């Protein structure tokens, strides 16, 4: 993926929460890794989310999806280098992205700083877009209410005119 053009990694994962409370963990393995490696990455990502939000997550609450090659459980591969990027939208953590490697000292401060800035700018862009969409929806709803009120007024006026016309015909008939 595009992250691979920036740095070397063994897996890229994310933990994402939805508005309905569902929590998903997706892990994409770039190299063949053990089940214990995937579990370790998942727990590091969950711990990061809990630390940032103050909301611990139980393993049983998370729906897992792993792509790539998972080797047998006996092969011991550890997460030796990793970092987590929080994705914050409208002031709320909506995801944590984990980039990890089975190689030691894979990520330096300069590299992670650039990625944190990219994540922050992306989060700000999504927040602005959400705010603009909410404002557009509000304007649309207001326009719809005004249109409905005008239609109701028009219908009432037409009804009143129909009643007056009917009364006028009756009055004309009486006066004849």
Number of C-alpha atoms within 10 A of each C-alpha: 7 6 11 11 7 10 12 15 20 19 24 21 22 23 24 20 16 10 7 6 9 11 18 17 20 19 23 17 21 17 15 15 23 20 19 19 24 21 13 15 24 22 15 17 26 24 16 21 24 13 11 13 12 10 11 13 14 9 13 7 11 18 12 14 11 14 11 13 14 16 16 12 12 9 12 12 19 18 20 12 17 23 18 21 21 23 23 18 18 13 10 11 16 19 22 23 22 23 26 24 24 18 16 11 10 15 18 9 8 9 12 17 11 11 17 17 12 13 17 17 13 15 20 17 13 16 17 14 12 14 13 12 12 12 12 12 12 12 12 12 12 12 12 12 12 12 12 12 12 12 12 12 12 12 12 12 12 12 12 12 12 12 12 12 12 12 12 12 12 11 11 10 9 8 7 5
